[in-house]
Amino acid sequence: MHIVIVDDNTVNLLVMEKILKSANYHSFTSMSSAQELFDYVSIDDLDKQDHPPMDLILMDIMMPVTDGIEACRRIQRLERLKDVPIIMITALGDSMKLAEALEAGAIDYVMKPINKIELIARIKAALKLKYEKDWHKENDRRIKHELELARQVQTSVLTPAFSNERITISAEYHPSSELAGDFYAWYRIDENRYGVIVLDIMGHGISSSLVCMFMASVLRDTITRYVSPEIVIAELNRYMSHLNGPKQMIPYYFTAIYLLIDLKENTIEYVNAGHPPGFVQQNGKTVASLDQGCCAVGFFDQLDVQMSKMTFDPSIRIFLYTDGLLDAIDDSKTDTIDSLKGVLEQYSNLEDISNGLELSDLRENQKDDICIVSIQVHE
């Protein structure tokens, strides 16, 4: 712990140095003016991110040129210095001056003549406060680093865009925080069939992302093994039942929409498990809403899953999304579904759709994860 003493009176400096040494505080630096302090911390270097050793400042209020109160204000304006505690040393009994010093950022004060026991007690309290602030800052940095690593892992398991002569699948994904509860994936099952799923875990943040990663770990095997939408959703519900367990007070659940697209038969089999409806478009017009199926996955041990099937003509577009998109549109006070349909019918690629929805503006007050999946079936 390093202490900086600032006082224009040499005698006062000697007295405080002696008191610090007697209390086994041997790491300190003495200065005779606020300017020396400013030079010591490079106060005019706004790009500087750190500061020299300094865990506490003992500073006299009454000093020539720049007094202690103004020096305190300037120190507190810098992000890199604002957590350094400052104790004012004063011979003034003016309560207004003391109040001004505390408002400027000082955490405490000591009256002259200096009482050794009082000074040491206040120093110990200030250094304890500094230690706790430093601990919390370091802990916050560690948590942010771990969250960023978790975000990178979560993002890395999202399926990359896919395209061939018959089908193009892509997505736009905007988590509301470092970790998200939305997830999408698509798998080529055989030469003609593709499984596409979008799911939205309840809530957002760490808990939902952990459930999301658990489900992501079983999706490929579940979809490629069972293929059929009703069996896939039932199997995912079984996994959620195991995850919830008998002692789970609030069960985890997610909404989902799973499509099995057959390019040979020109059919879509799907189950919508409590998810916002997907849209099927032909020639720029919405011709079907994918809104049939069952309740959200994880609510009950057994689900009554109803699969729906539709045929399509070559050259269609399918749009899937999560409710974060509807929430964002609704907050902008527009007719949610009609507005979304209108934009989807007007534009063909995700970049144009995002611009049409003014998604960059909507994300400024984003409260939930936003995910959009676009599927284009070519002739």
C-alpha positions in Angstrom: 0.0 0.0 0.0 1.5 3.3 -1.1 0.4 6.6 0.4 0.9 10.1 -1.1 1.2 13.1 1.2 0.6 16.6 -0.2 1.2 19.6 2.1 3.0 22.9 1.5 4.2 23.0 5.1 7.4 21.1 5.6 6.8 20.6 9.3 3.4 19.0 8.6 5.0 16.7 6.1 7.6 15.6 8.7 4.9 15.0 11.3 2.8 12.8 9.0 5.8 10.9 7.8 6.8 10.1 11.4 3.3 9.0 12.2 3.2 6.7 9.2 6.5 5.1 10.0 5.5 4.5 13.6 2.4 2.6 12.3 4.6 0.6 9.9 3.5 2.4 6.7 6.9 2.8 5.1 5.8 3.2 1.5 4.9 6.8 0.9 5.8 9.8 -1.2 5.7 13.4 0.1 4.9 16.4 -2.1 4.7 20.2 -1.3 2.1 21.2 -3.9 -0.9 20.1 -5.9 1.1 20.6 -9.1 3.7 18.0 -7.9 0.8 15.6 -7.4 -0.5 16.5 -10.9 2.9 15.8 -12.4 3.2 12.6 -10.4 0.0 11.1 -11.8 0.4 12.7 -15.3 -3.0 14.4 -14.9 -2.9 16.0 -18.4 -2.2 12.8 -20.2 -5.8 11.8 -20.9 -4.7 8.7 -22.8 -2.9 7.2 -19.9 -4.7 4.2 -18.5 -2.9 3.6 -15.2 -1.2 5.6 -12.5 2.0 5.3 -10.4 1.7 3.5 -7.0 -0.9 5.3 -5.0 -3.5 3.8 -2.7 -4.3 6.8 -0.6 -3.8 10.6 -0.7 -3.4 12.7 2.4 -3.8 16.3 1.3 -3.9 19.7 3.0 -6.9 21.9 2.1 -5.1 25.2 2.3 -2.3 25.4 -0.3 -1.1 28.1 -2.6 -1.9 28.3 -6.3 -4.2 25.2 -6.3 -5.8 24.3 -3.0 -6.7 20.8 -1.9 -10.4 21.1 -2.9 -9.6 22.0 -6.5 -6.9 19.3 -6.6 -9.4 16.8 -5.4 -11.9 17.8 -8.1 -9.3 17.3 -10.8 -8.2 14.0 -9.5 -11.8 12.8 -9.3 -12.6 13.7 -12.9 -10.2 11.1 -14.2 -11.6 7.6 -14.5 -8.2 6.0 -13.7 -7.8 8.0 -10.5 -11.4 8.4 -9.1 -11.2 5.3 -6.9 -8.1 6.5 -5.0 -9.4 7.7 -1.6 -8.5 11.2 -0.5 -8.3 12.3 3.1 -8.2 16.1 3.7 -5.9 17.6 6.3 -7.2 20.9 7.6 -6.8 23.5 10.4 -10.1 25.1 9.4 -13.2 24.7 11.5 -15.3 26.0 8.6 -18.0 23.4 8.1 -18.8 24.8 4.7 -15.2 24.2 3.5 -15.3 20.7 4.8 -18.6 20.0 3.1 -17.1 21.4 -0.1 -14.2 19.1 0.2 -16.4 16.0 0.7 -18.6 17.0 -2.3 -15.4 17.4 -4.4 -14.7 13.7 -3.7 -12.7 13.4 -0.5 -13.9 10.5 1.7 -12.8 11.8 5.1 -10.8 14.6 6.8 -8.5 15.1 9.8 -8.2 18.3 11.8 -4.9 19.9 12.8 -3.1 19.5 15.1 -3.0 16.0 13.9 -3.9 13.3 16.4 -1.8 10.2 15.7 -4.5 7.6 16.8 -7.2 9.4 14.8 -5.1 9.7 11.6 -4.0 6.0 11.7 -7.7 4.9 12.2 -8.9 6.9 9.3 -6.0 5.7 7.1 -6.8 2.1 7.9 -10.5 2.7 7.1 -9.6 4.4 3.7 -7.1 1.6 2.7 -9.7 -1.0 3.5 -12.2 0.8 1.3 -9.5 1.0 -1.5 -8.7 -2.7 -1.1 -12.4 -3.6 -1.4 -12.9 -1.4 -4.5 -9.8 -2.9 -6.2 -11.1 -6.4 -5.4 -14.5 -5.7 -6.9 -12.9 -4.1 -10.0 -10.6 -7.1 -10.5 -13.5 -9.5 -10.0 -15.6 -7.5 -12.5 -12.8 -7.7 -15.0 -12.5 -11.5 -14.5 -16.2 -12.0 -14.9 -16.3 -9.9 -18.0 -13.4 -11.9 -19.5 -15.2 -15.2 -18.7 -18.5 -13.9 -20.1 -16.7 -12.8 -23.3 -15.1 -16.3 -23.6 -18.5 -17.9 -23.0 -20.1 -15.6 -25.6 -17.4 -16.7 -28.1 -18.0 -20.3 -27.4 -21.8 -19.9 -27.7 -21.5 -18.0 -31.0 -19.1 -20.6 -32.4 -21.7 -23.4 -32.2 -24.2 -21.4 -34.3 -24.6 -23.0 -37.7 -22.9 -21.0 -40.5 -24.8 -19.8 -43.5 -25.4 -22.6 -46.1 -26.1 -22.4 -49.8 -26.3 -24.7 -52.8 -28.2 -24.8 -56.0 -31.5 -25.8 -54.3 -31.5 -24.0 -50.9 -30.0 -21.0 -49.1 -30.2 -20.7 -45.3 -28.8 -17.7 -43.3 -29.4 -15.9 -40.1 -29.1 -12.7 -38.2 -28.4 -12.9 -34.5 -28.4 -10.1 -31.9 -28.1 -11.1 -28.2 -29.4 -8.6 -25.7 -26.4 -9.3 -23.4 -23.1 -11.1 -23.5 -24.9 -14.4 -23.3 -28.1 -15.3 -25.1 -31.0 -17.8 -24.9 -31.8 -17.8 -28.6 -30.4 -20.5 -30.8 -30.7 -21.7 -34.4 -29.3 -24.6 -36.3 -29.8 -26.5 -39.6 -28.6 -29.9 -40.7 -28.6 -31.7 -44.0 -30.2 -35.0 -43.3 -29.8 -36.6 -46.7 -29.6 -35.5 -50.3 -33.0 -33.9 -50.3 -34.0 -33.2 -46.7 -32.9 -30.4 -44.3 -33.9 -29.9 -40.7 -34.1 -26.3 -39.5 -34.8 -25.3 -35.9 -35.1 -22.0 -34.0 -35.5 -22.0 -30.2 -35.9 -19.4 -27.5 -35.0 -20.3 -24.0 -37.0 -18.5 -21.3 -35.2 -15.4 -20.0 -31.8 -14.3 -21.1 -28.3 -14.1 -19.6 -26.2 -16.8 -17.9 -29.0 -19.3 -16.9 -30.7 -19.3 -20.3 -27.4 -19.5 -22.1 -26.4 -22.6 -20.1 -29.7 -24.3 -21.0 -29.2 -23.2 -24.5 -25.8 -24.8 -24.7 -27.2 -28.0 -23.2 -29.8 -28.2 -25.9 -27.3 -27.3 -28.6 -25.2 -30.3 -27.5 -28.0 -32.7 -28.3 -29.6 -31.1 -31.3 -27.5 -32.6 -34.1 -27.9 -36.1 -32.8 -31.6 -35.7 -32.1 -32.5 -34.2 -35.5 -30.3 -36.4 -37.6 -31.4 -39.6 -35.8 -35.2 -39.0 -35.4 -35.8 -36.6 -38.3 -39.6 -36.4 -37.9 -40.7 -33.1 -36.3 -43.1 -34.6 -33.8 -40.5 -37.1 -32.6 -37.7 -34.5 -32.4 -39.8 -32.1 -30.3 -40.9 -34.9 -28.0 -37.3 -36.0 -27.6 -36.2 -32.4 -26.8 -39.0 -32.3 -24.2 -37.6 -35.5 -22.6 -34.2 -33.8 -22.3 -35.8 -30.8 -20.7 -37.7 -33.0 -18.2 -34.4 -34.5 -17.1 -32.8 -31.1 -16.8 -35.7 -29.7 -14.7 -35.8 -32.6 -12.2 -38.3 -33.2 -9.4 -36.9 -30.5 -7.1 -36.9 -27.7 -9.7 -39.1 -24.9 -8.3 -39.4 -23.0 -11.6 -39.0 -25.3 -14.7 -36.9 -24.2 -17.6 -38.7 -24.2 -20.9 -38.2 -23.0 -24.4 -40.3 -22.2 -27.4 -39.2 -23.7 -30.7 -40.2 -24.2 -34.3 -38.7 -27.1 -36.2 -39.0 -27.6 -40.0 -38.2 -30.7 -42.1 -37.9 -29.4 -45.6 -38.0 -32.1 -48.4 -36.8 -30.7 -51.7 -37.7 -33.8 -53.6 -41.3 -34.0 -52.5 -41.6 -30.2 -52.1 -43.1 -30.6 -48.6 -42.6 -28.9 -45.3 -43.3 -30.9 -42.1 -43.2 -28.8 -39.0 -44.0 -28.4 -35.3 -44.4 -25.0 -33.7 -43.9 -25.4 -29.9 -45.4 -22.1 -28.5 -43.1 -20.1 -30.9 -44.0 -17.0 -32.9 -45.4 -18.1 -36.3 -43.0 -18.6 -39.2 -44.0 -17.2 -42.6 -44.0 -18.9 -46.0 -43.9 -16.6 -49.0 -44.5 -17.2 -52.7 -43.9 -14.5 -55.2 -43.5 -11.9 -52.5 -46.7 -12.7 -50.7 -47.3 -14.6 -47.5 -49.1 -17.8 -48.3 -48.9 -19.6 -45.0 -48.2 -19.1 -41.3 -46.4 -21.9 -39.5 -48.3 -21.7 -36.2 -49.5 -25.3 -35.4 -48.0 -27.8 -33.0 -48.0 -27.8 -29.2 -47.1 -25.8 -26.1 -43.6 -24.8 -25.1 -41.0 -27.5 -24.6 -40.3 -28.3 -20.9 -43.7 -27.3 -19.4 -44.9 -30.9 -19.0 -43.3 -34.4 -18.9 -45.4 -35.5 -21.8 -46.4 -33.3 -24.8 -49.3 -33.8 -27.2 -47.3 -32.9 -30.3 -49.2 -32.3 -33.5 -47.2 -32.2 -36.7 -48.4 -30.2 -39.7 -47.5 -30.7 -43.3 -47.8 -28.5 -46.4 -46.7 -28.7 -50.0 -45.1 -25.8 -51.8 -44.3 -24.8 -55.3 -40.6 -24.3 -56.2 -39.1 -21.0 -55.3 -40.4 -20.0 -51.9 -39.0 -18.1 -48.9 -39.5 -19.0 -45.3 -38.8 -16.7 -42.4 -38.4 -17.8 -38.7 -37.7 -15.5 -35.8 -37.8 -15.2 -32.0 -40.2 -13.0 -30.0 -37.4 -10.5 -29.2 -38.0 -9.2 -32.7 -41.7 -8.7 -32.1 -41.0 -7.1 -28.7 -38.6 -4.6 -30.4 -41.1 -3.7 -33.1 -43.9 -3.4 -30.5 -41.9 -1.0 -28.5 -41.6 1.2 -31.5 -45.4 1.5 -31.4 -46.2 -0.1 -34.8 -48.6 -2.8 -35.8 -46.3 -5.7 -35.0 -47.2 -8.6 -37.2 -48.4 -6.5 -40.1 -45.3 -4.4 -40.0 -43.1 -7.5 -39.9 -45.0 -9.2 -42.8 -44.8 -6.0 -44.8 -41.1 -5.8 -44.5 -40.6 -9.5 -45.2 -42.7 -9.3 -48.3 -40.8 -6.2 -49.5 -37.2 -7.5 -49.2 -35.5 -10.7 -50.0 -32.2 -10.7 -48.1 -31.5 -10.3 -44.4 -29.5 -7.1 -44.8 -32.4 -5.3 -46.5 -34.9 -6.8 -44.0 -32.8 -5.4 -41.1 -32.7 -2.0 -42.8 -36.4 -2.1 -43.5 -37.2 -3.0 -39.9 -34.7 -0.3 -38.7 -33.2 -3.0 -36.6 -30.1 -0.9 -35.7 -32.4 1.7 -34.1 -34.6 -1.0 -32.4 -31.5 -2.5 -30.8 -30.7 0.6 -28.9 -33.3 -0.3 -26.3 -33.2 -4.0 -27.0 -34.6 -6.0 -24.0 -34.5 -9.5 -25.4 -32.4 -11.6 -27.8 -33.3 -11.1 -31.5 -32.9 -13.9 -34.1 -34.1 -14.1 -37.7 -33.6 -17.1 -40.0 -34.1 -16.9 -43.7 -34.6 -20.0 -45.9 -34.8 -19.6 -49.7 -35.8 -22.6 -51.8 -34.7 -22.2 -55.4 -36.3 -23.7 -58.5 
